[in-house]
Amino acid sequence: VCPMHPEVVRPQPGTCPKCGMALELRTVTADGGEENAEYENMRRRFVVAAVLTVPLVLVAMRDLMPGGRLLESLTGPGTLMWLELLLATPVVLWAGWPFFVRGVQSVANRSLNMFTLIGLGVSVAYLYSLVALLAPGLFPAAMRTAHGMVPGYLEAAAVIVTLILLGQVLELRARSRTGAAIKALLGLAPKTARKLLDGGEE
């Protein structure tokens, strides 16, 4: 069942077609149950995204860092932009894939939500940057640098995906801990009970 929309009930795990949140079990039992597959999936995607996004941001913000100009003079701005594309592509297309799926589902279900905005913003930033890198001549001369390159937003797309993944991981972990606390309380309930009748009979 969806925590935000109780009317959304499915026989198997998945996401809510209205808000995109992961579905929860309707009833909590005292036994351990299975590991939270959604949490593990998002955590794995977040780790990969963070590992790739940190160097991407450092390369993209080289002008603001000491030694950044030296790096650009040694490799050239074109090489660094290709490096940015190499780092950003797995983050956007693999780590951010669940957000695109939920965004498309929100449009198909005519129930726009947070994932609609994420999918739209990240895809526009990535596609714009891809066109700027592959075909800078399509842009006006005023938008091009002295090297003939058009600045892109690959680091912005990657950072958005990474931060949203972090939020998903924190949310799913909090929900999992809440479920664990309920299971612990259920575990305190007695397994058997005896009733004494008025006549003393058990």
Secondary structure, 3 states (H helix, E strand, C coil): CCCCCCCCCCCCCCECCCCCCECCCCCCCCCCCCCCHHHHHHHHHHHHHHHHHHHHHHHHCHHHCCCHHHHHHHHCHHHHHHHHHHHHHHHHHHHCHHHHHHHHHHHHCCCCCHHHHHHHHHHHHHHHHHHHHHCHHHCCHHHCCCCCCCCCCHHHHHHHHHHHHHHHHHHHHHHHHHHHHHHHHHHCCCCCCCCCCCCCCC
